[in-house]
Every structure is written in C-alpha cells, then in structure tokens.
Amino acid sequence: MRICMISSEFAPFAKAGGLGDAVSALAAELHRGGHELRIFVPRYSSIDPEAAGMVPVDFLQDISLATGAFGLQYSMYTAPQQNGLWVHFIDCPILYDRPGLYTSDSDEHLRFIMLSRGALECCQRMGWSPDIVQCHDWQSALVPLYLKSLYAWDSLFANTRTVFSIHNLGYQGGFQAGILPATGLSAYRDLLHQDDLNAGAINFLRHGIIYADALTTVSPTYAREICTPEYGMGMDDLLRQRHESLFGILNGVDYETWSPEKDPLIPFRYSRSNLRGKAANKARLQEQLGLRQDPDTPLAGIVSRLVAQKGFSLAYEALPRLLADGRLQLAVLGSGESRYEEFFTWLQHEFPGRAAFWRGFNNPLAHLIEAGSDMFLMPSLYEPCGLNQMYSLRYGTVPVVRKTGGLADTVTPHTRDDGNGIVFEHADQTGFGWAMDTAVELYGQRERWNRLIANGMRQDFSWEKQAGAYVTLFRHLAETSTA
C-alpha cells in the first residue's frame, strides 16, 4: 500500500514525547513490511540539516500557499533514515524557526495548517496517490476535511482513505473562529462544526473525529475510556457516535533501542536468565545520583513529564512516608509544572542519599533509571498508552501503575499467576499508598518478586506484532475505497 503519514513529531528528528517515537517506529515497521511510505513533518529549526543528511527536493521549492490574508511560501526537503525510509520536511522558516516544537504564539494554528496543506500539495506535485493518509493528533486533524472539501476536485485522491490517530485526547487544537480564513475553508463553512463556530471557536481535533474514515487510539482500554464523560474531554458524545469506526491499537516498543541485552546506554547488560547486570546498574545509578549504596532497599524510578495527567499528586503522602522510614529510595528524571518540580526538589533536600531529582531530560540517564531501578512508578490519572511501563517490563523493573488506558492493557496485577506489576484502581492518595506499601512488601519476598520480574521480561510488545493491526485496518479501508 501507499501510505502517507502526517505528524508534528518524528523521532529522532523531532520529539517532545511518546508521539515521535510511536510514529517513527510504526513507519519503520510498515516500511519493513514492503509498504511505500511518505512521511511529512515540519522542518523545525532544532533539526540539524547536515546531521540529518537533509537535501532539497528541487521541484518543490518556494511554493506559495494562500492562508487568508497571509501569503506564505514553503519548500520541501528530504532525508534518509538508516532503515532506508525517507522523511519529508515542510520548510517554512517564518513558522518553524522557533525554540520549541510547540508554542503559545498567536500563529500556532498556521504552523499546522501549513503542515497539513503542504503535505497534500506536495503529494499533488509529486503525482503520488496515497491509499491511506494517516493523520496524527490535532496538528494534522484537518486533513480529512481538506480532502473532502478543498482538495476534493483532484482525482489523485479519489480512492484515498483517511485514518485519524489520537495519541492524547487532552490536546485538541482549539482556536478562535477568527482563524477561519487562514484554514482556507471559508467556502466550506457549512462543513465545520456549527455549535463550535457559533460559540466563536474552531477545534481541529473535533473535525478529525468527524471526517476521518477511521479513528484509532493507542490502546484498547483508552478507546473505551474516551467514549465516557470521565475521559472523553468533551468529545465522548461524538466518539460514541463513531464507536464502530474507532479502534484501539496498542503502541509497540522498539526492542532494538529498549532491551537490556543490547542497550549501549547502560553500563552493564543483562538478560532474564542472568540478572547480575541489573544489580550492577542499580549500584551505578545510586553512585551517579548520590544515593546511598544499598542493594537491599528498593529503588523506585520515575522518568516522566511532570504534569497533572501523570498523577504525581497522588504521591504526596506515600513517598515522604516511605523515604522517612528508610524503606525506599527514589530516582526522578523529568520536568514540567512547578508544583511537581518543587515536590521532587523538596524530597531530594529532605531525604539526602535517599531521593534524587534530575530536572530536564537526559537520555542515557533515562535508560539507566529503567535498568537500575527495582520498580517504576506511573500513577497516571489517565494514560492513552504509555511506553515506560513496557520498557520497564523488558528491563525487569516492576511497574507500579494505576489501572487506566494502556497501563491496564500491559500490566497484569501481582495477584495473578502471570502477574508482572502492582496495579491500583482508585485515583487517590490511599490507592497509591496501598500500591507502594504492597510493592515494598513484595520486594522483601524475593521469590514472589523474582516471579514478577520473570513474567514481565517474557512480554512481547514489539512493533512487528502491533503494526499488523494497522495493516489489517488499512487494507480494509483501501478495499472499500475501490469496491
């Protein structure tokens, strides 16, 4: 099949979270399966063109795009990946020459209108007719509507079907209705969501849900959750209407990057049959972060964006209590909202040698925390998929998670024979406190703890397995387009 992917992130070129990893890994697996892919992402100024091997596409330079009162120009560049896949970059410096991938600037809508329309117009100029256009998150959510309106005249797209993939419903791309001329959809005003428009708003994500031929999200449980008022973020009515076209497909893991047997970023490699390297990694992590060298006290790891969604407010009672009792050590890597940064900074100052907080991101340290920790904490209020719990399982690091989204689909409660983690249900401090007390108690029962580790390391969440579900969906849509 010919598959066009449009995304605001694509690792390693542009990554702010799990989106970049997921899109990149899925594309690589589809490419390995023999499908023809063309991937479109913005050419952010943070991408080093020389390091990426980026070259201009000579017949796709200085193209004009009318966006309401603004006339913009863009060009296309392309770069190869080691796996033979080529990535295409929409270059518009006035929009993408910013310090970060995302902004709160007044033209944020234009940045992703350019991505969406630029990708479609590059397909036109290349004479390339995709069977499937997969749009990722709100940044490309207008593409299905564009194909049914602004570009409906072009027979190139006559048999093209669209898949809108929701990685996190919490980010929706909501703007004031005054941006309508910039979208290029003024002549198709009647196709926009009228209640939003009358309220003076345009929501990009809502239009992806309405107009895509199929919807996917990144775990089966999250697909069910977002059809409820509790998790639907105002979209649950619409998602319930489209439930027959909504598919939950769990994200996969790139085991070439995340595997303790071959990880080049950890000092000691190990496997399920020989865990000596894990103990050595724990000692190295303790040394690197200034924690007390103690092999017998459980070490809990966190690598995360520090935002409300991740549920760290549930830890305000349990973590200080366990640290004060000397029953736990803690290693935290992340950044985000000041209240959570201040909490982990306070823990580090209050419990020196027992708690350490590294503000920001450090990829080698992220790998070492996965390899050197005994348990990994993810008390998320909601979690569309989550990747770190799957990394943790492979690294023999027992996940402590709340039963939601992808966490519920990947972590099996310790009470079962095939259990691989500690799972709590209630999003409150009591629930998390119970989970942490249970984890610390089980750590002292080596036979039971080692069984959790062995069960986790046996799990297979490879993209080779998960990509098959996308191929099945894509083929079904492609067949119906020509029926």
Secondary structure, DSSP 8 states (H G I E B T S, - for coil): -EEEEE-S-BTTTB-SSHHHHHHHHHHHHHHHTT-EEEEEEE--TTS-HHHHT-EE-TTSSSEEEEETTEEEEEEEEEEE-TTS-EEEEEE-HHHH-SSSSS---TTHHHHHHHHHHHHHHHHHHHT---SEEEEESGGGTTHHHHHTTTTTT-GGGTT-EEEEEES-TT---EEEGGGHHHHT-GGGGGGS-HHHHHTTEEEHHHHHHHH-SEEEES-HHHHHHTTSTTTSTT-HHHHHHTGGGEEE----B-TTTS-TTT-TTSSS--BTTB-HHHHHHHHHHHHHHT----SSS-EEEEEEEESGGG-GGGGTTHHHHHHHTTS-EEEEEEEE-HHHHHHHHHHHHHSTTTEEEEES--HHHHHHHHHH-SEEEE--S--SS-SHHHHHHHTT-EEEEESSHHHHHH--BTTSTT--BEEE-SSSHHHHHHHHHHHHHHHTSHHHHHHHHHHHHT---BHHHHHHHHHHHHHHHHHHHH-
